[in-house]
Amino acid sequence: IGVSCCDIHAKENPNKTAIIYEDADSKIKKYSFKDIFLLSNKLSNVLKSFGMKTGDRFAIFLSQQPETLIAHIAGYKSGFINVPLFTLFGTE
């Protein structure tokens, strides 16, 4: 999935915008396919350096932001089992 969602596009259209995100302060962030490719590979390599391997569970506890998608792609590329944890749940 990570390869289909990102890597192919990063090779064919590296500078094409993949994500446009507006944060709570109305700041616009843009990510190209190359950005997503590089960031997801970086996270994947960091997780593997901590000893994670294919089939391990990878819990992702982030709000709705581009980094959440990048984390999911990193998990898919690495063969991890992504476990999304939602920030919308309250303390109770």
C-alpha positions as CSV (number, residue, x, y, z in Angstrom):
1,I,0.0,0.0,0.0
2,G,2.8,2.4,0.9
3,V,4.5,1.8,-2.4
4,S,1.2,2.3,-4.3
5,C,0.2,5.4,-2.4
6,C,3.6,7.1,-2.5
7,D,6.7,5.6,-4.0
8,I,5.4,5.2,-7.5
9,H,4.2,8.8,-7.6
10,A,7.5,10.0,-6.0
11,K,9.4,8.6,-8.9
12,E,7.1,9.7,-11.6
13,N,6.0,13.2,-10.2
14,P,8.3,13.9,-7.3
15,N,7.4,17.6,-7.0
16,K,3.7,17.2,-7.5
17,T,1.7,18.3,-4.5
18,A,0.2,15.3,-2.6
19,I,-1.2,17.0,0.5
20,I,-2.4,20.5,1.2
21,Y,-3.1,21.0,4.9
22,E,-4.4,24.1,6.7
23,D,-3.8,24.1,10.5
24,A,-5.8,25.7,13.3
25,D,-3.8,29.0,12.8
26,S,-4.8,29.0,9.1
27,K,-1.2,28.2,8.1
28,I,-1.0,26.2,4.9
29,K,1.4,23.3,4.6
30,K,2.1,21.5,1.3
31,Y,3.8,18.1,0.9
32,S,5.0,16.8,-2.4
33,F,5.1,13.1,-3.1
34,K,8.9,13.3,-2.7
35,D,8.4,14.8,0.8
36,I,6.1,12.0,1.8
37,F,8.5,9.4,0.4
38,L,11.4,10.8,2.3
39,L,9.6,11.4,5.6
40,S,7.9,8.0,5.6
41,N,11.3,6.3,4.8
42,K,13.0,8.2,7.6
43,L,10.3,7.2,10.1
44,S,10.4,3.6,8.9
45,N,14.2,3.5,9.3
46,V,14.0,5.0,12.8
47,L,11.4,2.4,13.9
48,K,13.5,-0.4,12.5
49,S,16.6,1.0,14.4
50,F,14.5,0.5,17.6
51,G,14.1,-3.1,16.7
52,M,10.7,-3.1,15.1
53,K,10.2,-5.7,12.3
54,T,7.6,-7.0,9.9
55,G,4.5,-8.0,11.7
56,D,5.0,-5.9,14.8
57,R,2.2,-3.6,15.9
58,F,2.7,0.1,15.3
59,A,0.4,2.3,17.4
60,I,-0.2,5.7,16.0
61,F,-1.6,8.4,18.4
62,L,-1.8,11.6,16.4
63,S,-4.5,14.0,15.6
64,Q,-5.7,14.6,12.0
65,Q,-2.6,16.1,10.4
66,P,-0.3,15.1,7.5
67,E,2.2,13.4,9.9
68,T,-0.5,10.9,10.7
69,L,-0.8,9.8,7.1
70,I,3.0,9.8,6.8
71,A,3.2,7.5,9.9
72,H,0.7,5.1,8.4
73,I,2.6,5.0,5.1
74,A,5.8,4.3,7.0
75,G,4.0,1.4,8.8
76,Y,2.7,0.0,5.6
77,K,6.1,0.1,3.9
78,S,7.7,-1.7,6.8
79,G,5.1,-4.4,7.0
80,F,3.9,-3.3,10.4
81,I,0.4,-3.8,11.7
82,N,-0.8,-0.2,12.0
83,V,-3.0,0.4,15.1
84,P,-4.6,3.9,14.9
85,L,-5.4,5.4,18.3
86,F,-7.9,8.2,18.2
87,T,-7.4,11.5,20.0
88,L,-11.1,12.3,20.0
89,F,-11.7,10.2,23.0
90,G,-11.9,12.1,26.3
91,T,-10.3,11.3,29.6
92,E,-13.4,9.3,30.7
